[in-house]
Amino acid sequence: MRATRLAAGLMAALIGAALGGCGFQLRGQANLPPDMARTYIKIGPGAGPDLATGLRRALTVNGVTVVDDPKAATATLEVSNEAVRRRVIVKGPGGTAQEYELYYDVTAAVTRANGTPLLPAETFHQSRDLQYDEAAVLGRDSGEILARRDMRQDAAWALLRRLQALAAQR
C-alpha cells in the first residue's frame, strides 16, 4: 500500500516536471495594463452582442472593472468588426461540400481615457475545419455554432494576451 502511494507520488512529480519542462502553464490571470482598470466596451455595428459578453467576462475574470459609462472609464475597448466566413476544402463526387473551413476575424482597438491609443486597431484571426454531412443537418449546424463560440472565445483570449504583452513591455 505504501509502495503504491510512493509510486503514485513519484509519477505525479515526473508528469509535473515534464509538463513544466515543455513550457506548459495553466492559464492564470492576465497582467493587463493599469490603464485598463476601468474599461468601457464599445461594440460597433459590425460586431455581435455575444462577443461583448465574452469580452466582458474575460476582462472581469482578469481584474478589470467593466463600466457602462464611457466617461467613467480609464480605457475604451472598441470592437469595430466581427466576421465569419466559410471556404469549401473538400467536395464530394456530386460536387457537394464534404469539408469546409470556418474563418472568424475580429478587429479591436484600445484607447486610454485621454484618447491616446494603447492598442491600435488589430485583427485577430481564428479558423476551424468542419465536416459537412448532408445526412446530419442538426449535428452539422450545432457543430458550426459551437465552433463559432469557441473561436469567439479564443479571439477574446488572444486580445487579452496581446494586451498582456503590451503591459510587459512597459
FILODO-264996 format. One record per residue (C-alpha): residue number from 1; residue in three letters; x, y negated, z. Coordinates in Angstrom, 1 decimal, padded with zeros to 4 digits. Last residue first. Example, Ala and Ser with C-alpha at 12.3 -4.5 7.8 and 13.67 -1.06 7.14 Angstrom:
BEGIN
2:SER:013.7:001.1:007.1
1:ALA:012.3:004.5:007.8
//
This chain:
BEGIN
170:ARG:006.3:-048.9:-020.2
169:GLN:006.8:-045.9:-022.5
168:ALA:005.1:-043.5:-020.1
167:ALA:001.9:-045.6:-020.3
166:LEU:001.9:-045.4:-024.1
165:ALA:002.3:-041.6:-023.9
164:GLN:-000.7:-041.4:-021.5
163:LEU:-002.7:-043.4:-024.1
162:ARG:-001.8:-040.9:-026.8
161:ARG:-002.7:-038.0:-024.4
160:LEU:-006.0:-039.7:-023.7
159:LEU:-006.8:-040.0:-027.4
158:ALA:-005.8:-036.3:-028.0
157:TRP:-008.2:-035.5:-025.1
156:ALA:-011.1:-037.3:-026.8
155:ALA:-010.2:-035.6:-030.1
154:ASP:-010.3:-032.2:-028.4
153:GLN:-013.7:-032.9:-027.0
152:ARG:-015.0:-033.9:-030.4
151:MET:-013.4:-030.9:-032.0
150:ASP:-015.1:-028.6:-029.4
149:ARG:-018.5:-030.2:-030.0
148:ARG:-018.1:-029.9:-033.7
147:ALA:-017.1:-026.3:-033.5
146:LEU:-020.0:-025.5:-031.2
145:ILE:-022.4:-027.1:-033.7
144:GLU:-020.8:-025.2:-036.5
143:GLY:-021.1:-021.9:-034.7
142:SER:-024.7:-022.7:-033.9
141:ASP:-025.4:-023.1:-037.6
140:ARG:-023.6:-019.9:-038.6
139:GLY:-025.4:-017.9:-035.9
138:LEU:-028.8:-019.2:-037.0
137:VAL:-028.1:-018.6:-040.7
136:ALA:-026.8:-015.0:-040.2
135:ALA:-027.5:-013.4:-043.5
134:GLU:-025.8:-016.2:-045.5
133:ASP:-022.6:-015.7:-043.6
132:TYR:-020.2:-018.6:-043.7
131:GLN:-017.0:-018.1:-041.6
130:LEU:-015.5:-021.2:-040.1
129:ASP:-012.0:-022.7:-040.1
128:ARG:-011.6:-025.6:-037.7
127:SER:-010.2:-029.1:-038.0
126:GLN:-009.3:-032.1:-035.8
125:HIS:-008.0:-035.6:-036.7
124:PHE:-007.4:-038.6:-034.5
123:THR:-007.4:-042.0:-036.3
122:GLU:-005.6:-044.9:-034.7
121:ALA:-006.7:-048.5:-034.3
120:PRO:-004.0:-050.3:-032.3
119:LEU:-003.5:-049.1:-028.7
118:LEU:-003.0:-051.7:-026.0
117:PRO:-004.0:-054.5:-028.4
116:THR:-004.2:-058.0:-027.0
115:GLY:-007.7:-059.4:-026.4
114:ASN:-007.2:-060.8:-022.9
113:ALA:-009.3:-058.0:-021.5
112:ARG:-006.8:-055.5:-023.0
111:THR:-007.6:-053.7:-026.3
110:VAL:-008.0:-050.0:-027.1
109:ALA:-008.6:-048.7:-030.5
108:ALA:-010.4:-045.6:-031.9
107:THR:-010.9:-043.8:-035.2
106:VAL:-012.5:-040.3:-035.1
105:ASP:-012.0:-037.6:-037.7
104:TYR:-013.5:-034.1:-037.7
103:TYR:-012.9:-031.6:-040.5
102:LEU:-014.7:-028.3:-041.0
101:GLU:-013.0:-025.8:-043.2
100:TYR:-015.1:-023.3:-045.1
99:GLU:-015.4:-019.6:-045.5
98:GLN:-017.8:-017.5:-047.5
97:ALA:-019.2:-020.2:-049.8
96:THR:-021.4:-018.9:-052.6
95:GLY:-020.0:-018.5:-056.1
94:GLY:-021.7:-015.1:-056.6
93:PRO:-018.4:-013.2:-056.1
92:GLY:-017.7:-015.1:-052.9
91:LYS:-016.0:-018.4:-052.5
90:VAL:-013.3:-019.1:-050.0
89:ILE:-012.0:-022.4:-048.7
88:VAL:-015.0:-024.7:-049.0
87:ARG:-014.4:-028.1:-047.5
86:ARG:-016.6:-029.7:-044.9
85:ARG:-016.6:-033.2:-043.5
84:VAL:-017.4:-034.8:-040.1
83:ALA:-016.8:-038.5:-039.5
82:GLU:-016.6:-040.8:-036.5
81:ASN:-015.7:-044.4:-036.9
80:SER:-015.2:-047.6:-034.9
79:VAL:-014.6:-046.2:-031.4
78:GLU:-013.7:-049.2:-029.2
77:LEU:-012.1:-048.7:-025.8
76:THR:-012.2:-052.0:-024.1
75:ALA:-009.8:-052.9:-021.3
74:THR:-009.8:-054.7:-017.9
73:ALA:-013.6:-054.6:-018.0
72:ALA:-016.1:-056.8:-016.0
71:LYS:-016.9:-058.9:-019.1
70:PRO:-017.5:-055.8:-021.2
69:ASP:-020.4:-054.8:-018.9
68:ASP:-021.3:-051.1:-018.7
67:VAL:-018.1:-050.2:-016.8
66:VAL:-016.1:-046.9:-016.9
65:THR:-013.9:-046.6:-013.9
64:VAL:-010.8:-044.7:-014.9
63:GLY:-009.4:-042.0:-012.6
62:ASN:-008.7:-039.3:-015.1
61:VAL:-012.1:-037.5:-014.6
60:THR:-013.8:-040.8:-015.3
59:LEU:-011.9:-041.2:-018.6
58:ALA:-012.7:-037.7:-019.8
57:ARG:-016.4:-038.0:-018.8
56:ARG:-016.8:-041.4:-020.5
55:LEU:-015.1:-040.2:-023.6
54:GLY:-017.3:-037.1:-023.8
53:THR:-020.5:-039.2:-023.4
52:ALA:-019.4:-041.7:-026.0
51:LEU:-018.6:-038.9:-028.4
50:ASP:-022.1:-037.5:-027.9
49:PRO:-023.6:-041.0:-028.6
48:GLY:-022.4:-041.0:-032.3
47:ALA:-020.0:-043.0:-034.3
46:GLY:-020.2:-045.1:-037.4
45:PRO:-022.4:-047.8:-035.8
44:GLY:-019.6:-048.6:-033.4
43:ILE:-019.3:-047.3:-029.9
42:LYS:-017.9:-049.7:-027.3
41:ILE:-016.6:-048.1:-024.1
40:TYR:-015.7:-050.6:-021.3
39:THR:-012.8:-049.7:-019.2
38:ARG:-011.9:-050.6:-015.6
37:ALA:-008.5:-049.2:-014.6
36:MET:-007.4:-049.3:-018.3
35:ASP:-004.7:-051.9:-017.9
34:PRO:-003.0:-049.5:-015.5
33:PRO:-002.0:-047.4:-018.5
32:LEU:-003.2:-043.8:-018.1
31:ASN:-001.4:-041.0:-016.2
30:ALA:-003.5:-038.1:-017.3
29:GLN:-004.8:-035.8:-014.5
28:GLY:-003.7:-032.2:-014.9
27:ARG:-003.9:-029.8:-017.7
26:LEU:-002.0:-026.8:-016.5
25:GLN:001.5:-026.6:-017.9
24:PHE:003.0:-024.1:-020.3
23:GLY:006.5:-025.1:-021.4
22:CYS:007.9:-021.6:-022.2
21:GLY:009.8:-021.4:-019.0
20:GLY:006.9:-022.3:-016.8
19:LEU:004.8:-019.5:-018.3
18:ALA:007.7:-017.0:-017.9
17:ALA:008.3:-018.1:-014.3
16:GLY:004.6:-017.8:-013.4
15:ILE:004.4:-014.4:-015.0
14:LEU:007.5:-013.3:-013.1
13:ALA:006.1:-014.6:-009.8
12:ALA:002.8:-012.8:-010.4
11:MET:004.6:-009.5:-011.1
10:LEU:006.7:-009.9:-008.0
9:GLY:003.6:-010.5:-005.9
8:ALA:001.8:-007.5:-007.5
7:ALA:004.9:-005.3:-006.9
6:LEU:005.1:-006.4:-003.3
5:ARG:001.4:-005.7:-002.8
4:THR:001.7:-002.3:-004.3
3:ALA:004.8:-001.5:-002.2
2:ARG:002.8:-002.4:001.0
1:MET:000.0:000.0:000.0
//
